[in-house]
Amino acid sequence: MIRDPNVPIPERTDQDEPNVPRVFLREPGWRVGMKHGSEREFCHNIAPGEEAYHRLSDGELFVHSADERLCLPCADRRGLLHFEPKGLGKARDIIELDGPAQPGDTFKVIDPKALD
Ligand SMILES: [Zn+2]
């Protein structure tokens, strides 16, 4: 979106939500790059509603592989970008192990559902 130059930029405070989310690229073989200068370089994807490849602009961040270069909106449409950090996985049920009470006792596995 192009900002209207006649509309003043609103003051931002530390409490404002950022306009840009955290972005993660985890696809093997893909890297992030930045377009430098006025040399004509194109995104290798035709955006919906357009009929031609669009140019990357000076200073624009893009993702690239050995074969392709995509602007961030096209990379998002392709499903290459993620907006959440990798989690530690789904929480698992806790299994309680009761230690042996007496010498010679064995461990006893207690199903947590049986405690409810
Ligand atoms: Zn694009």
Residues whose N, C-alpha, C, O or C-beta is under 5 A from the ligand:
A	BS01	ZN	C43 N45 L70 C71 C74
